[in-house]
């Protein structure tokens, strides 16, 4: 019995000891610990306020300076450049067009294929965004010629109504494709059969011998004319290549496309004259 009571006494003593230790801690050190955590919380709150204020300032700046500006996208053939549009800036032409998922030509040649003629390549590559390769590089003659040209959606490849009246120049997201006469019926020249053959050639090219590669290349390009249509074939008032009215162009736009100024610019663009004062030894350059 005495041992039992002794154990009870020891347990009670230990409980009282712990209780008094907690009381001493609370009286002596608890306020220090509490103050430390309070400071930590205050510092977090202050830092949070600073972050929110900074974010608010950034948001205001973005709304006033950045987000308020009109954005313009330029499709470069391999990526899309997104930049702010500057009012009155000459080079913003708004090529928000996206890749051409229908054309089997650009899979090898790219969306900006013209690089040889330095004086015309920018002009030609600009046209390549809304005119299919076959329109210029295939000259249909005889029974094959239909004179029919239509718009197709660059994304889906489907023939669509003219986007000219509803879209802005350079942002049609569509291309003009010629139609050829096949067994008495007008068929688009970028047929599914030609697309399938070109696709299979790309997929199996590594398996082919050099003669087989050459043969496949000739078959793919057998409709390509030796010489493409030139600029004046379209930009002329007498019998232009494209039926602009049926493609949806207004008469004012047609007059502008076929104007003598456009044709004259094309014809004379290759002749560039440097000012005489820049030629060594010429009068006016400071040398006799």
RALINGI-V808636 format. One record per residue. N is the residue number from 0. RES is the residue in three letters. PSI is psi in whole degrees, -180 to 180 (none if undefined). Layout:
BEGIN
n=N res=RES psi=PSI
n=N res=RES psi=PSI
END
This chain:
BEGIN
n=0 res=UNK psi=-41
n=1 res=UNK psi=-40
n=2 res=UNK psi=-40
n=3 res=UNK psi=-45
n=4 res=UNK psi=-34
n=5 res=UNK psi=-40
n=6 res=UNK psi=-43
n=7 res=UNK psi=-40
n=8 res=UNK psi=-45
n=9 res=UNK psi=-39
n=10 res=UNK psi=-44
n=11 res=UNK psi=-39
n=12 res=UNK psi=-41
n=13 res=UNK psi=-39
n=14 res=UNK psi=-44
n=15 res=UNK psi=-37
n=16 res=UNK psi=-47
n=17 res=UNK psi=-41
n=18 res=UNK psi=-47
n=19 res=UNK psi=-34
n=20 res=UNK psi=-40
n=21 res=UNK psi=-42
n=22 res=UNK psi=-45
n=23 res=UNK psi=-40
n=24 res=UNK psi=-47
n=25 res=UNK psi=-40
n=26 res=UNK psi=-37
n=27 res=UNK psi=-47
n=28 res=UNK psi=-18
n=29 res=UNK psi=-39
n=30 res=UNK psi=-32
n=31 res=UNK psi=-46
n=32 res=UNK psi=-43
n=33 res=UNK psi=-43
n=34 res=UNK psi=-39
n=35 res=UNK psi=-48
n=36 res=UNK psi=-35
n=37 res=UNK psi=-42
n=38 res=UNK psi=-40
n=39 res=UNK psi=-44
n=40 res=UNK psi=-42
n=41 res=UNK psi=-42
n=42 res=UNK psi=-39
n=43 res=UNK psi=-42
n=44 res=UNK psi=-43
n=45 res=UNK psi=-44
n=46 res=UNK psi=-39
n=47 res=UNK psi=-43
n=48 res=UNK psi=-43
n=49 res=UNK psi=-42
n=50 res=UNK psi=-44
n=51 res=UNK psi=-41
n=52 res=UNK psi=-42
n=53 res=UNK psi=-42
n=54 res=UNK psi=-39
n=55 res=UNK psi=-41
n=56 res=UNK psi=-42
n=57 res=UNK psi=-43
n=58 res=UNK psi=-43
n=59 res=UNK psi=-42
n=60 res=UNK psi=-44
n=61 res=UNK psi=-41
n=62 res=UNK psi=-40
n=63 res=UNK psi=-41
n=64 res=UNK psi=-48
n=65 res=UNK psi=-57
n=66 res=UNK psi=-21
n=67 res=UNK psi=-18
n=68 res=UNK psi=145
n=69 res=UNK psi=135
n=70 res=UNK psi=148
n=71 res=UNK psi=139
n=72 res=UNK psi=141
n=73 res=UNK psi=119
n=74 res=UNK psi=119
n=75 res=UNK psi=10
n=76 res=UNK psi=-37
n=77 res=UNK psi=-14
n=78 res=UNK psi=167
n=79 res=UNK psi=124
n=80 res=UNK psi=120
n=81 res=UNK psi=121
n=82 res=UNK psi=164
n=83 res=UNK psi=140
n=84 res=UNK psi=126
n=85 res=UNK psi=125
n=86 res=UNK psi=127
n=87 res=UNK psi=2
n=88 res=UNK psi=129
n=89 res=UNK psi=-39
n=90 res=UNK psi=-1
n=91 res=UNK psi=106
n=92 res=UNK psi=0
n=93 res=UNK psi=50
n=94 res=UNK psi=69
n=95 res=UNK psi=74
n=96 res=UNK psi=-35
n=97 res=UNK psi=169
n=98 res=UNK psi=158
n=99 res=UNK psi=110
n=100 res=UNK psi=-4
n=101 res=UNK psi=-42
n=102 res=UNK psi=129
n=103 res=UNK psi=-6
n=104 res=UNK psi=-43
n=105 res=UNK psi=-15
n=106 res=UNK psi=-28
n=107 res=UNK psi=-39
n=108 res=UNK psi=-16
n=109 res=UNK psi=167
n=110 res=UNK psi=-20
n=111 res=UNK psi=75
n=112 res=UNK psi=-18
n=113 res=UNK psi=120
n=114 res=UNK psi=-2
n=115 res=UNK psi=-52
n=116 res=UNK psi=99
n=117 res=UNK psi=-30
n=118 res=UNK psi=-18
n=119 res=UNK psi=-6
n=120 res=UNK psi=-37
n=121 res=UNK psi=-41
n=122 res=UNK psi=-43
n=123 res=UNK psi=-43
n=124 res=UNK psi=-33
n=125 res=UNK psi=-42
n=126 res=UNK psi=-28
n=127 res=UNK psi=-12
n=128 res=UNK psi=-20
n=129 res=UNK psi=6
n=130 res=UNK psi=127
n=131 res=UNK psi=158
n=132 res=UNK psi=-41
n=133 res=UNK psi=-24
n=134 res=UNK psi=-39
n=135 res=UNK psi=-35
n=136 res=UNK psi=2
n=137 res=UNK psi=114
n=138 res=UNK psi=98
n=139 res=UNK psi=136
n=140 res=UNK psi=161
n=141 res=UNK psi=-135
n=142 res=UNK psi=-21
n=143 res=UNK psi=-24
n=144 res=UNK psi=130
n=145 res=UNK psi=-27
n=146 res=UNK psi=9
n=147 res=UNK psi=128
n=148 res=UNK psi=139
n=149 res=UNK psi=167
n=150 res=UNK psi=140
n=151 res=UNK psi=148
n=152 res=UNK psi=130
n=153 res=UNK psi=-29
n=154 res=UNK psi=-50
n=155 res=UNK psi=-24
n=156 res=UNK psi=-2
n=157 res=UNK psi=148
n=158 res=UNK psi=133
n=159 res=UNK psi=163
n=160 res=UNK psi=161
n=161 res=UNK psi=128
n=162 res=UNK psi=1
n=163 res=UNK psi=-42
n=164 res=UNK psi=-27
n=165 res=UNK psi=-19
n=166 res=UNK psi=166
n=167 res=UNK psi=150
n=168 res=UNK psi=134
n=169 res=UNK psi=-6
n=170 res=UNK psi=36
n=171 res=UNK psi=-23
n=172 res=UNK psi=31
n=173 res=UNK psi=162
n=174 res=UNK psi=156
n=175 res=UNK psi=131
n=176 res=UNK psi=138
n=177 res=UNK psi=157
n=178 res=UNK psi=142
n=179 res=UNK psi=160
n=180 res=UNK psi=117
n=181 res=UNK psi=110
n=182 res=UNK psi=40
n=183 res=UNK psi=3
n=184 res=UNK psi=140
n=185 res=UNK psi=122
n=186 res=UNK psi=142
n=187 res=UNK psi=141
n=188 res=UNK psi=-25
n=189 res=UNK psi=69
n=190 res=UNK psi=161
n=191 res=UNK psi=-31
n=192 res=UNK psi=-44
n=193 res=UNK psi=-39
n=194 res=UNK psi=-44
n=195 res=UNK psi=-40
n=196 res=UNK psi=-45
n=197 res=UNK psi=-39
n=198 res=UNK psi=-44
n=199 res=UNK psi=-34
n=200 res=UNK psi=-42
n=201 res=UNK psi=-38
n=202 res=UNK psi=-31
n=203 res=UNK psi=11
n=204 res=UNK psi=-37
n=205 res=UNK psi=-20
n=206 res=UNK psi=-16
n=207 res=UNK psi=149
n=208 res=UNK psi=168
n=209 res=UNK psi=-44
n=210 res=UNK psi=-39
n=211 res=UNK psi=-40
n=212 res=UNK psi=-44
n=213 res=UNK psi=-41
n=214 res=UNK psi=-44
n=215 res=UNK psi=-41
n=216 res=UNK psi=-40
n=217 res=UNK psi=-39
n=218 res=UNK psi=-43
n=219 res=UNK psi=-37
n=220 res=UNK psi=13
n=221 res=UNK psi=-18
n=222 res=UNK psi=-8
n=223 res=UNK psi=129
n=224 res=UNK psi=153
n=225 res=UNK psi=-40
n=226 res=UNK psi=132
n=227 res=UNK psi=169
n=228 res=UNK psi=145
n=229 res=UNK psi=169
n=230 res=UNK psi=-42
n=231 res=UNK psi=-12
n=232 res=UNK psi=-29
n=233 res=UNK psi=-43
n=234 res=UNK psi=67
n=235 res=UNK psi=149
n=236 res=UNK psi=-27
n=237 res=UNK psi=110
n=238 res=UNK psi=61
n=239 res=UNK psi=155
n=240 res=UNK psi=-47
n=241 res=UNK psi=135
n=242 res=UNK psi=81
n=243 res=UNK psi=-37
n=244 res=UNK psi=-45
n=245 res=UNK psi=-19
n=246 res=UNK psi=0
n=247 res=UNK psi=3
n=248 res=UNK psi=140
n=249 res=UNK psi=164
n=250 res=UNK psi=-37
n=251 res=UNK psi=-42
n=252 res=UNK psi=-39
n=253 res=UNK psi=-45
n=254 res=UNK psi=-38
n=255 res=UNK psi=-43
n=256 res=UNK psi=-38
n=257 res=UNK psi=7
n=258 res=UNK psi=154
n=259 res=UNK psi=-25
n=260 res=UNK psi=-43
n=261 res=UNK psi=-47
n=262 res=UNK psi=-40
n=263 res=UNK psi=-38
n=264 res=UNK psi=-42
n=265 res=UNK psi=-45
n=266 res=UNK psi=-35
n=267 res=UNK psi=-4
n=268 res=UNK psi=-30
n=269 res=UNK psi=-18
n=270 res=UNK psi=110
n=271 res=UNK psi=125
n=272 res=UNK psi=124
n=273 res=UNK psi=145
n=274 res=UNK psi=140
n=275 res=UNK psi=-32
n=276 res=UNK psi=-15
n=277 res=UNK psi=-7
n=278 res=UNK psi=128
n=279 res=UNK psi=133
n=280 res=UNK psi=-4
n=281 res=UNK psi=154
n=282 res=UNK psi=136
n=283 res=UNK psi=-2
n=284 res=UNK psi=9
n=285 res=UNK psi=1
n=286 res=UNK psi=147
n=287 res=UNK psi=none
END
